[in-house]
Amino acid sequence: MLLFLVFVLGFFSIMFVDRMWDQTSNMYEHPFRVTKAATTIKANVIEMQRLVRDMMITEGEAELKADKIVYDRNRIAIEDNFKIIYEQFLGSKNDVDSAYIAYHKWLDLAERHLEANIKAGYVSASRSDLLKLRNSTTTEAMLSNLDLLLDFANNMASTFYTNASNSRMQIRYYLMIMVCVLTLLVAIIVHFFDPKH
């Protein structure tokens, strides 16, 4: 009987540890990867905005080419991060689609501004052109859609954390009960099988 209880205690311990691992894994694999990817996209977009500004006001071909290389590198990184979000996001894929479409609208707008400036023979862009790009509704929509993804991912992370914390408490509770039952059973067995009684 005692051996059976030890076996049950071990079985429940393994089961609960596995459940804790699943929740910990979910916390990393889903919300945190999405959060990291969306945050990286926002950082890349902000850098791209700066690069667009620099390319619009540059007067030299060499500077333009150097900025364009970094700009293109950021575009590739953004596409890679959107792939991660599409794979890992636990919410509605429509939200990811909206962010992706908004990003491409912003990208088209930025490239149109750039192209117009290049066609004008690198004539420095006016301050109003730069402000139009930075403050456009397209830019706001893109950043807002990314924020929705971040908020959802952070809420999922919080949910997973709460579930992991609750599981921890359950494990403690069940183990304490098992240890108490086991201790009580050992005390009863010792009491009845003690040769002095």
URWO-V894041 format. One record per run of one state. SS is the DSSP state (A for helix, B for strand, O for the rest). FROM is the first residue (numbers start at 1). TO is the last residue. If there is no record, write none. Layout:
BEGIN
ss:SS from:FROM to:TO
ss:SS from:FROM to:TO
END
This chain:
BEGIN
ss:O from:1 to:1
ss:A from:2 to:57
ss:O from:58 to:60
ss:A from:61 to:88
ss:O from:89 to:92
ss:A from:93 to:119
ss:O from:120 to:126
ss:A from:127 to:134
ss:O from:135 to:136
ss:A from:137 to:193
ss:O from:194 to:197
END
